Amino acid sequence: MGTTVTHAPAMEGLSEDKGSEPRHGPVKPERPAALKRRRRENLAGYLFMSPWIAGFLLLTAGPMVASLYFAFTDYNLFDAPKWIGLDNFSEMFGDPRWRHSVQVTLWYVVVGTPLKLIAALGVALLLAQSRRGQAFYRAAFYAPSLIGASVSVAIVWKAIFSDDAIVDRTQKIFGIDVGGWTGDPDMIIYSLVALTVWQFGAPMVIFLAGLKQVPRELYEAAEVDGAGKLRRFWNITLPMISPVLFFNVLLETIHSFQIFSSAYIVGGGAGGNACGPADGSMVYTCYLYVQGFENSRMGLASAMAWMLLVAVALVTAVLFWSQKRWVHYEEGAR
């Protein structure tokens, strides 16, 4: 009696399946219609970006490249630039007024920036507490940052600190008779520092945002352990807001190096004392303006501008290098 062997249906097609495509099928190439649609979308994106691209090339990148070329030329805005190599830089380093402008600018940065940040942090600590009218106080303290850089405020500031004005009269009440600050070569720089400290609103708002992120549980635990306000501020508040502090230090330092309008207006504007009496408010950008537009030495001014760029880049690099020692980030927050 013979037996018939039958093959399971699943086994019949084994030989046929060898070399066949994966079960999900071959990867289909993108259709021409989809390619055309993607190209149209990309073209639309570039068209929307074209105003910014044109503005960047014409108003930022183009002038930067041109100024780099002018830095190695003798150029007075009227005649064709003449290549002179490193002569502008040699003259710049040997100019005593240029060295004086560097000293004034460094003094302004080293003194004005910390005072501004201290004022901003102090007011932020006060406004971080819940109180009535908190929104009004925040807006009132922030307002000077919006108008502080305007020419009109600089003119008013100059009038306040001039001879026989409100500051001079207030000093005389307390027996201090030094005259107006804007007319004194040794005092005018202090009026500029006072102006920048008055504009602490922008860093104050950033500090407020950082203070809101500090967990209240840390303060409660420290208070239970007997830590006072000063110790809680030093061991909890400062480490927790150190990233925000670093951001403000970096931003305000760069802004301080770029000060111009207030120094130029308070110093006297156009003329022989454009940068203050006896160059008392001769910040770097003010002397750059004098060389470029009053003395028509655009080549030398371009060299000064690139030196300022290099200096700001070096200071920024140092700040980023130093943050490893005093800025504390949360795990994985970098």
Secondary structure by P-SEA (a helix, b strand, c coil): cbbbbbbccccccccccccccccccccccccaaaaaaaaaaaaaaaaaaaaaaaaaacccaaaaaaaaaaaacccccccccccccaaaaaaaaacaaaaaaaaaaaaaaacaaaaaaaaaaaaaaaacccccaaaaaaaaaaccccccccaaaaaaaaaaaccccaaaaaaaaacccccccccccccaaaaaaaaaaaaaaaaaaaaaaaaaaccaaaaaaaaaacccaaaaaaccccccaaaaaaaaaaaaaaaaaaccaaaaaaaccccccccccccccccaaaaaaaacccccaaaaaaaaaaaaaaaaaaaaaaaaaacccccccccccc
